[in-house]
Amino acid sequence: CGPRGFAPSFVAGTENPVAGESSTFSGVVARDDGDRQLRTLDSVKLPEGLLGHVSKVETCADAAADAGTCGEGSRIGRVQVAAGPGSSPVWVPQQGKAPTSVSLAGPYKGAPYSLSVVVPAQAGPFDLGRIVVRAPLNVDRLTAGLSTRIDVSRVFDSDGRLDQVVEGAMPTIVKGIPLQVREVRVIVDRDGFTVNPTSCEASSVDATVGSEGGQSKDVSSRFQVGECASLGFSPRLGMRLLGKRQTSTGSHPALRTVLTQPDGQANIGLARVVMPRSIVLDPDNSVDPELVCDYDTGQRGECGEGSVIGKARAVSPLLKKPLTGKVHLVQGIRFGPTGNRIRTTPSILVKLRGEVDIDLYGRTTVHAGRLVTVFKNVPDARVKRFALRIKGGSKGILVVTGSRQGNIDICDSRQTANLAFTGHNGKKTSYRRTVRTPCAKAGKTRKAQRNNDR
């Protein structure tokens, strides 16, 4: 006979594939009886926007996750495993035996979250203990996409003593008995935990599966949700210039923006803000090497304190706490046809930190004499409120410009911004927004003048 092959099958998806809705998620990897044994799961990458509602779940402590003793509060799912040769393998868990579990745990191996998967090694009269698999749950900084892998498997005997440790793989033998795992089903079925994307673009769940003999196969399962058109899309952005002494030509007002969006809508994929004509980038501060992070450092998200121009705060119902962070000014670069670098207007890097790390990049341009900032590729993740503040003062990057007639004061006219948003479901909305200013209201101005005349 020739060497055994390895051609694992892989199917994954949600039971209720409706955009933005919660649903049970399952993934199944299996092999034929004659194939090499399943050994490793080196990578599982979920579609962008397929996320977990971690705010609804307790986080299992690290020691309990290692031991496989997480409580019910952190349980998010279960597993089913088929093992043994022939046409009728044994399925675990068996009726009347200990249940399986998938629990959400905290930071692990550099990932913000992790999984603790428990499978009892029980079949018929045999009790070989339990197998506990730890897996980091990574969150991509740019897309918020989730990925995981098997990091370590621990085998505990029936008395709870650690009997075996297998790095980066599943065990193939327990107590001298070959497991011959044929199929593994992971089912994440905690009510309201898994959230579907709000994009109906076709995607996939991708994985890399390894065999006992060291063979490796990349597998993929098509993924797509529907009914995106039924999702509403009406984000609202409020804007305000700050600094009572920063209203005339050459001064540097601060800027505060607050973005809000109702529940149950498509998530924002793109945001475009056109500033009032009187507010532009300061031609000196916006290119000062001491104030601007260089392009390559910015692409790595590693800008230092010198380039901080503001701060931001994002509130997501998916997370237990808000994300907060600093806003950096990054050197703008575009690449020519030969790969040469061409300087452009600077970009904005928003480094949100907290339970997860997310980096948002906004590109600035000038169109028809007005400053335009565009945030492309915003993650398909629910955000209830996003606040951003840009500092003013002598080192501020925003400056009040003049007009053909000379100097101006923003208090002398209404300041209007043009706003446009595109949802991950393809819907668009645009509108004009009056930008509030630090100027005194007319009534207050007249009252102050009367007091001065007394």
HELIX and SHEET records of a PDB file:
HELIX    1   1 VAL A   54  LYS A   56  5                                   3    
HELIX    2   2 ASP A   62  ALA A   67  1                                   6    
HELIX    3   3 GLU A   72  SER A   74  5                                   3    
HELIX    4   4 CYS A  228  SER A  230  5                                   3    
HELIX    5   5 TYR A  295  GLN A  299  1                                   5    
HELIX    6   6 GLU A  305  SER A  307  5                                   3    
HELIX    7   7 ILE A  410  ASP A  412  5                                   3    
HELIX    8   8 ALA A  442  ASP A  453  1                                  12    
SHEET    1   A 5 SER A   9  THR A  14  0                                        
SHEET    2   A 5 PHE A  25  ALA A  30 -1                                        
SHEET    3   A 5 VAL A 181  VAL A 188 -1                                        
SHEET    4   A 5 ARG A  75  ALA A  83 -1                                        
SHEET    5   A 5 VAL A  90  VAL A  92 -1                                        
SHEET    1   B11 SER A   9  THR A  14  0                                        
SHEET    2   B11 PHE A  25  ALA A  30 -1                                        
SHEET    3   B11 VAL A 181  VAL A 188 -1                                        
SHEET    4   B11 ARG A  75  ALA A  83 -1                                        
SHEET    5   B11 SER A 101  ALA A 105 -1                                        
SHEET    6   B11 TYR A 113  ALA A 123 -1                                        
SHEET    7   B11 PHE A 126  VAL A 139 -1                                        
SHEET    8   B11 LEU A 146  THR A 148 -1                                        
SHEET    9   B11 LEU A  38  LYS A  45 -1                                        
SHEET   10   B11 SER A 203  SER A 211 -1                                        
SHEET   11   B11 SER A 216  PHE A 223 -1                                        
SHEET    1   C 9 SER A   9  THR A  14  0                                        
SHEET    2   C 9 PHE A  25  ALA A  30 -1                                        
SHEET    3   C 9 VAL A 181  VAL A 188 -1                                        
SHEET    4   C 9 ARG A  75  ALA A  83 -1                                        
SHEET    5   C 9 SER A 101  ALA A 105 -1                                        
SHEET    6   C 9 TYR A 113  ALA A 123 -1                                        
SHEET    7   C 9 PHE A 126  VAL A 139 -1                                        
SHEET    8   C 9 VAL A 152  PHE A 156 -1                                        
SHEET    9   C 9 LEU A 162  GLU A 167 -1                                        
SHEET    1   D 2 LEU A  51  GLY A  52  0                                        
SHEET    2   D 2 THR A 194  VAL A 195 -1                                        
SHEET    1   E 2 ILE A 173  VAL A 174  0                                        
SHEET    2   E 2 ILE A 177  PRO A 178 -1                                        
SHEET    1   F11 ARG A 236  LEU A 242  0                                        
SHEET    2   F11 ALA A 254  THR A 260 -1                                        
SHEET    3   F11 ARG A 385  ILE A 390 -1                                        
SHEET    4   F11 VAL A 308  VAL A 315 -1                                        
SHEET    5   F11 LEU A 323  PHE A 335 -1                                        
SHEET    6   F11 ARG A 341  ARG A 353 -1                                        
SHEET    7   F11 ILE A 358  HIS A 367 -1                                        
SHEET    8   F11 ARG A 370  PHE A 375 -1                                        
SHEET    9   F11 ILE A 268  VAL A 274 -1                                        
SHEET   10   F11 THR A 416  GLY A 423 -1                                        
SHEET   11   F11 LYS A 428  THR A 434 -1                                        
SHEET    1   G 2 ILE A 279  LEU A 281  0                                        
SHEET    2   G 2 LEU A 398  VAL A 400 -1                                        
END                                                                             
